[in-house]
Amino acid sequence: MAYTLAFLSGDGGVGKTTLCAALGARLAAAGRKALVIDCCAGFRRLDMALGMESRVLFDAADAASGVCGSARAVARDSTRTLPDLLAAPFDADVHPDEDLWARMLSELKARYDWIAFDAPAGTGVWPMLPARLADRAYIVLTPDDGSMRCAGRVLDKLRAEGHDRAQPPSLVVNKSDLALIEENLQYPPDVVARTLDARVAGVVPEDGSLRLAYARASLDGLDPRSTTVMELDALARRTMGAPVPKGWELARPGSTRSRLRLPWAGKPSLKEVWT
């Protein structure tokens, strides 16, 4: 039975789709049966990121509504080095029926080890659908004030709807740059975690090779020795339940407090803010 994960974000451009596609590719390369589901209705991109746009015949809305079976709607990579894909509908006005999507997901979970939703940015109907259906939500953000504020809005929405009970939402800090942190232009992960009062599941460094692989639709060709890929692999193993320790060294004592000026009283210690 598949473990299901929702990739959410408060703002666009944080690299959520890239991370979802790359993580799926890493799991597929490791022999896992992985599926990624694009929920960005009207603005699908996962098919292009994976180089599978020519294989898409049906979309997730078709499968959920019964136009075709869920198995037929899934696009597959012939090399088996990429995850399977369920594309988003091109019609942005389609309103998803949560019960139908839950039934479709139940069918798909029986055939995969890992399923990830790529949700659109924000807190509307489409972003919150995967958050309700998935076992866990990851909120992707960049370590700056604007992105942290947007991520905070998503966290507030999830908490208001009760998504922080069994599996609290976690943060994935993307495009982290040590040089910018040293210049106080980005925040280290402990500040992000304390400001948003949420745990950090992974920190992915800024990496031009990842953006290039996304642009070239060659995410299955990433260098497994790179720091970024090792962080992705560690995040994947943590997601699947393995006790993988955090290896980054970005946080330091006395690091800059966020300009969001949220209260820190009662927040967990640095050892506790990373799941």
C-alpha positions as a printed Julia matrix, in Angstrom:
275×3 Matrix{Float64}:
   0.0    0.0     0.0
   1.48   3.32   -1.08
   2.59   6.07    1.26
   1.08   9.34    0.01
   2.69  12.74    0.23
   1.47  16.21   -0.72
   3.95  18.88   -1.84
   2.43  22.28   -1.04
   3.74  25.85   -1.14
   2.5   29.29   -0.24
   4.13  31.02   -3.2
   5.27  30.01   -6.66
   8.87  29.65   -7.78
  10.12  27.81   -4.7
  10.96  24.66   -6.7
   8.09  22.48   -5.5
   7.44  20.83   -8.88
  11.15  20.22   -9.42
  11.52  18.57   -6.02
   8.41  16.43   -6.51
   9.63  15.22   -9.92
  13.23  14.71   -8.76
  12.22  12.82   -5.63
   9.95  10.6    -7.7
  12.81   9.95  -10.12
  15.17   9.0    -7.3
  12.65   6.54   -5.85
  11.94   5.04   -9.28
  15.67   4.63   -9.88
  15.9    2.81   -6.55
  13.3    0.3    -7.7
  10.29   1.77   -5.92
   6.94   1.88   -7.68
   6.47   5.65   -7.64
   3.65   7.82   -8.99
   3.42  11.61   -9.13
   0.04  13.32   -9.51
  -0.13  16.84  -10.92
  -2.87  18.9    -9.27
  -2.01  22.22  -10.93
  -5.27  22.36  -12.92
  -4.88  24.5   -16.03
  -1.12  24.81  -15.63
   0.3   21.3   -15.76
   4.11  21.08  -15.76
   5.07  17.73  -14.3
   4.66  16.0   -17.66
   7.18  18.38  -19.24
   9.57  18.1   -16.29
   9.61  14.34  -16.78
   9.67  14.5   -20.59
   6.4   12.57  -20.73
   4.02  15.09  -22.31
   3.63  12.95  -25.45
   2.51  10.0   -23.33
  -0.41  11.8   -21.66
  -3.77  10.73  -23.09
  -6.01  11.26  -20.07
  -5.71  13.32  -16.9
  -6.53  12.99  -13.22
  -9.97  14.53  -13.66
 -10.78  11.91  -16.31
  -9.77   9.12  -13.96
 -11.6   10.56  -10.94
 -14.83  11.16  -12.88
 -14.84   7.73  -14.52
 -14.14   8.83  -18.1
 -11.42   6.19  -17.98
  -9.97   3.87  -15.4
  -7.19   5.13  -13.16
  -4.74   2.61  -14.64
  -5.44   3.82  -18.17
  -5.01   7.48  -17.18
  -1.49   6.92  -15.83
   1.38   7.74  -18.21
   4.38   5.45  -17.88
   8.05   5.81  -18.66
   9.27   3.05  -20.95
  12.74   3.02  -19.33
  11.29   2.63  -15.8
  13.82   5.15  -14.47
  11.14   7.78  -13.91
   7.97   7.73  -11.83
   4.59   7.13  -13.41
   2.53  10.26  -13.95
  -1.09  11.28  -13.58
  -1.4   14.64  -15.35
  -3.44  17.63  -14.23
  -6.53  18.67  -16.2
  -6.03  21.58  -18.6
  -9.37  23.04  -17.51
  -8.63  25.29  -14.55
 -12.37  25.66  -13.8
 -12.83  21.97  -13.01
 -13.89  21.62   -9.38
 -12.52  18.4    -7.87
 -14.93  16.04   -6.12
 -13.04  14.91   -3.02
 -14.96  11.64   -2.69
 -14.22  10.67   -6.29
 -10.55  11.57   -5.87
 -10.36   9.55   -2.66
 -11.81   6.52   -4.47
  -9.32   6.94   -7.31
  -6.44   7.28   -4.86
  -7.5    4.13   -3.04
  -7.25   2.21   -6.33
  -3.83   3.67   -7.1
  -2.41   3.04   -3.62
  -2.8   -0.67   -4.13
  -0.41  -0.54   -7.11
   2.37   1.74   -5.84
   4.86   2.1    -3.0
   4.91   5.9    -3.01
   2.55   8.54   -4.42
   3.23  12.28   -4.38
   0.88  15.14   -5.23
   2.27  18.29   -6.8
  -0.22  20.9    -5.59
  -0.5   24.46   -6.9
   0.64  27.31   -4.69
  -1.78  28.85   -2.22
  -4.68  27.66   -0.06
  -7.48  27.25   -2.61
  -9.53  24.19   -3.54
  -6.83  22.44   -5.58
  -3.95  22.94   -3.08
  -6.02  21.7    -0.15
  -7.35  18.61   -1.95
  -4.05  16.65   -1.8
  -3.46  17.89    1.74
  -6.71  16.19    2.78
  -5.99  12.99    0.85
  -2.29  12.45    1.59
  -0.72  10.8     4.6
   1.57  13.77    5.09
   2.11  17.28    3.76
   5.46  18.86    2.95
   5.46  22.64    2.55
   8.25  23.73    0.23
   9.71  27.19    0.78
  12.83  29.23    0.26
  14.51  30.6     3.42
  13.5   34.25    3.05
  10.84  36.45    4.64
   8.4   36.48    1.73
   8.34  32.72    1.22
   8.21  32.08    4.97
   5.21  34.37    5.32
   3.4   32.49    2.53
   4.33  29.14    4.04
   2.93  30.36    7.34
  -0.44  31.01    5.7
  -0.5   27.44    4.38
   0.4   26.09    7.81
  -2.39  28.13    9.4
  -4.88  26.7     6.9
  -3.72  23.12    7.49
  -3.85  23.52   11.25
  -7.3   25.1    11.09
  -8.51  22.05    9.16
  -6.92  19.62   11.59
  -4.04  18.39    9.44
  -1.55  18.63   12.31
  -2.92  15.73   14.35
  -1.25  12.41   13.46
   1.33  13.58   10.91
   2.03  17.29   11.36
   3.04  19.18    8.18
   6.78  19.51    7.76
   8.93  22.03    5.91
  11.33  21.4     3.05
  13.7   24.33    2.77
  14.77  24.6    -0.86
  17.42  26.67   -2.65
  19.36  27.17    0.56
  22.61  29.03   -0.08
  25.33  29.09    2.59
  26.87  32.27    1.16
  23.53  34.09    1.4
  23.04  32.79    4.93
  26.47  34.13    5.91
  25.44  37.53    4.51
  22.14  37.4     6.41
  20.18  37.35    3.13
  18.71  33.93    3.88
  17.81  32.24    7.14
  19.34  29.01    8.45
  16.93  26.11    9.02
  16.67  26.56   12.79
  15.32  30.09   12.3
  12.84  28.9     9.68
  11.65  26.11   11.99
  11.32  28.32   15.05
   9.62  31.17   13.23
   7.0   28.94   11.65
   6.8   26.56   14.63
   7.15  23.57   12.32
   9.7   20.83   11.83
  12.12  20.81    8.92
  12.18  17.49    7.07
  14.94  18.43    4.65
  17.18  21.22    3.39
  18.04  21.18   -0.32
  20.9   23.47   -1.37
  20.79  25.83   -4.32
  21.93  23.78   -7.29
  22.1   24.88  -10.91
  22.48  21.29  -12.1
  19.04  20.42  -10.68
  17.43  23.34  -12.5
  19.24  22.34  -15.68
  18.08  18.73  -15.39
  14.51  19.99  -14.89
  14.75  22.23  -17.95
  16.14  19.36  -20.03
  13.63  16.83  -18.67
  16.53  14.64  -17.59
  15.9   14.26  -13.86
  16.8   10.58  -14.1
  20.36  11.57  -14.98
  21.29  13.45  -11.81
  24.73  12.8   -10.33
  24.11  10.59   -7.28
  27.31  11.94   -5.68
  26.08  15.55   -5.6
  25.06  17.1    -2.29
  21.62  17.93   -3.65
  20.91  14.35   -4.73
  22.18  12.99   -1.43
  19.8   15.36    0.39
  16.94  14.24   -1.88
  17.76  10.6    -1.17
  17.9   11.29    2.55
  14.53  13.07    2.38
  13.06  10.13    0.48
  14.31   7.66    3.08
  12.99   9.8     5.94
   9.64  10.01    4.17
   9.5    6.21    3.96
  10.26   5.95    7.69
  14.01   5.35    7.81
  15.84   7.11   10.71
  18.22   9.1     8.5
  20.14  11.79   10.45
  20.36  15.36    9.23
  23.75  16.12    7.71
  23.6   19.83    7.0
  25.74  22.32    8.88
  23.94  25.55    8.02
  22.61  26.47   11.44
  24.86  28.24   13.89
  24.45  29.83   17.35
  23.23  33.4    17.36
  21.78  33.22   13.86
  19.64  36.08   12.6
  16.06  36.21   13.79
  13.4   36.41   11.09
  11.92  39.84   10.36
   8.49  38.23   10.58
   8.88  38.69   14.35
   6.74  35.75   15.33
   6.89  34.69   18.99
   9.54  32.16   19.95
   8.38  31.43   23.49
   8.04  27.74   24.15
   9.5   26.67   20.81
  11.5   23.42   20.77
  15.26  23.36   21.03
  17.46  23.08   17.95
  17.82  19.33   18.45
  14.03  18.92   18.26
  13.1   21.11   15.29
  14.25  18.58   12.68
  12.22  15.42   12.29
